[in-house]
């Protein structure tokens, strides 16, 4: 039976400590395993985070890709159920972007596109920058008007 005082590591698993910079006789004197010249051989060297040896580092290279189209028109999507809710709550017959802005549904620079989710229970005149086909049909089915704003 093995006792605790008899335990020792497996053969070859423990290495002697490398004593660096203790003279030529140690085999690790002179340059102390740092090689010849260059920043890594000098005292006080610490590599900056993200440094890639003078090559343009990844964190500065990535933002240079891609493109944002300055002419793209982004619409704020508003569904018919939202319009119906607003019209019922504030007793409105005409809905324009200005009305939606007053009630905090859109921002002041948003362009509005009306989409066809939900039902309209009231006849409305809706002015917006764009409409989906379904939304236009549903507004006209109830007897309302869908008018496109040119801006």
C-alpha positions as CSV (number, residue, x, y, z in Angstrom):
1,X,0.0,0.0,0.0
2,X,1.3,3.5,-0.9
3,X,1.6,6.1,1.8
4,X,1.3,9.9,1.2
5,X,5.0,10.4,2.0
6,X,5.9,8.0,-0.8
7,X,4.0,10.0,-3.6
8,X,6.1,11.7,-6.2
9,X,5.4,13.1,-9.7
10,X,5.6,10.9,-12.8
11,X,9.0,10.6,-14.4
12,X,9.7,13.4,-16.9
13,X,6.7,15.6,-15.7
14,X,8.8,18.0,-13.6
15,X,11.4,20.2,-15.2
16,X,14.3,22.2,-13.7
17,X,13.7,25.9,-13.4
18,X,15.4,27.9,-16.3
19,X,17.8,30.3,-14.4
20,X,18.0,33.2,-16.9
21,X,20.8,35.9,-16.8
22,X,23.1,34.0,-14.4
23,X,26.2,34.0,-16.6
24,X,27.5,32.3,-19.7
25,X,28.1,29.0,-17.8
26,X,24.3,28.5,-17.3
27,X,23.7,28.6,-21.0
28,X,21.2,31.4,-20.5
29,X,23.5,34.3,-20.0
30,X,24.3,37.1,-22.5
31,X,21.0,38.0,-24.1
32,X,19.0,36.0,-21.4
33,X,17.0,34.0,-24.1
34,X,15.6,37.3,-25.5
35,X,17.5,37.1,-28.8
36,X,19.4,40.0,-30.4
37,X,18.1,43.6,-30.6
38,X,14.5,44.8,-31.1
39,X,11.9,46.0,-28.7
40,X,11.3,42.6,-27.1
41,X,14.9,42.4,-26.0
42,X,14.8,45.6,-24.1
43,X,13.9,46.2,-20.5
44,X,10.6,47.8,-19.9
45,X,9.0,46.4,-23.0
46,X,5.3,45.7,-22.9
47,X,3.3,45.2,-26.1
48,X,0.4,47.7,-26.5
49,X,-3.1,46.1,-26.6
50,X,-4.0,45.4,-30.2
51,X,-0.4,46.0,-31.5
52,X,0.3,43.9,-34.6
53,X,4.0,44.8,-35.3
54,X,3.2,48.0,-37.2
55,X,0.6,46.4,-39.4
56,X,-2.8,48.2,-39.3
57,X,-4.4,46.6,-36.3
58,X,-7.8,44.8,-36.6
59,X,-9.7,47.3,-34.5
60,X,-8.6,50.1,-36.9
61,X,-9.0,48.1,-40.1
62,X,-12.6,46.9,-39.7
63,X,-14.3,50.3,-39.7
64,X,-12.9,51.0,-43.2
65,X,-15.3,48.5,-44.7
66,X,-19.0,48.9,-45.6
67,X,-21.1,51.7,-47.0
68,X,-24.0,53.8,-45.9
69,X,-26.2,55.1,-48.7
70,X,-26.9,58.8,-48.0
71,X,-29.9,58.8,-50.4
72,X,-31.7,55.9,-48.7
73,X,-35.2,56.8,-47.5
74,X,-36.1,55.2,-44.2
75,X,-39.7,55.1,-43.2
76,X,-41.3,54.8,-39.8
77,X,-43.8,52.0,-40.1
78,X,-47.3,52.6,-38.7
79,X,-50.0,49.9,-38.9
80,X,-53.7,50.5,-39.4
81,X,-54.5,49.2,-35.8
82,X,-52.3,52.0,-34.4
83,X,-54.1,54.6,-36.6
84,X,-57.5,53.3,-35.5
85,X,-56.5,53.5,-31.9
86,X,-55.2,57.1,-32.2
87,X,-58.4,58.1,-34.2
88,X,-60.7,56.7,-31.6
89,X,-58.7,58.1,-28.6
90,X,-58.5,61.6,-29.9
91,X,-61.7,61.6,-32.1
92,X,-59.9,62.4,-35.4
93,X,-61.0,62.2,-39.0
94,X,-57.8,63.3,-40.7
95,X,-54.5,61.7,-39.8
96,X,-51.3,63.4,-41.0
97,X,-47.6,63.1,-39.9
98,X,-48.1,66.3,-37.8
99,X,-50.9,64.7,-35.9
100,X,-48.8,61.6,-35.3
101,X,-45.9,63.8,-34.1
102,X,-48.2,65.7,-31.7
103,X,-49.2,62.4,-30.0
104,X,-45.6,61.1,-29.8
105,X,-45.9,58.2,-32.3
106,X,-43.2,59.5,-34.7
107,X,-40.2,61.8,-34.5
108,X,-40.1,65.2,-36.1
109,X,-37.8,64.0,-39.0
110,X,-39.5,60.6,-39.6
111,X,-41.2,59.8,-42.9
112,X,-44.3,57.7,-42.4
113,X,-45.3,54.5,-44.2
114,X,-48.7,53.0,-43.4
115,X,-48.8,49.2,-43.3
116,X,-51.9,46.9,-43.4
117,X,-51.9,45.1,-40.0
118,X,-55.2,45.4,-38.2
119,X,-58.6,46.8,-39.1
120,X,-60.0,50.3,-39.5
121,X,-63.4,50.8,-37.8
122,X,-63.7,54.5,-38.7
123,X,-63.6,56.3,-42.0
124,X,-60.3,58.2,-42.1
125,X,-58.4,60.5,-44.4
126,X,-54.8,59.4,-44.1
127,X,-51.9,61.5,-45.4
128,X,-48.5,59.7,-45.4
129,X,-45.3,59.5,-47.4
130,X,-46.0,55.9,-48.5
131,X,-48.6,53.1,-48.2
132,X,-48.5,49.4,-48.6
133,X,-51.1,48.0,-51.2
134,X,-53.0,46.2,-48.4
135,X,-53.2,49.4,-46.3
136,X,-54.4,51.5,-49.2
137,X,-57.1,48.9,-50.0
138,X,-58.3,48.7,-46.4
139,X,-58.5,52.4,-46.0
140,X,-60.6,52.8,-49.2
141,X,-62.7,49.8,-48.3
142,X,-64.0,51.6,-45.2
143,X,-64.7,54.7,-47.4
144,X,-61.6,56.7,-46.4
145,X,-58.8,58.3,-48.5
146,X,-55.1,57.5,-48.7
147,X,-53.1,60.5,-49.9
148,X,-49.4,60.3,-50.6
149,X,-47.3,63.3,-49.4
150,X,-44.6,64.4,-51.8
151,X,-41.6,65.6,-49.8
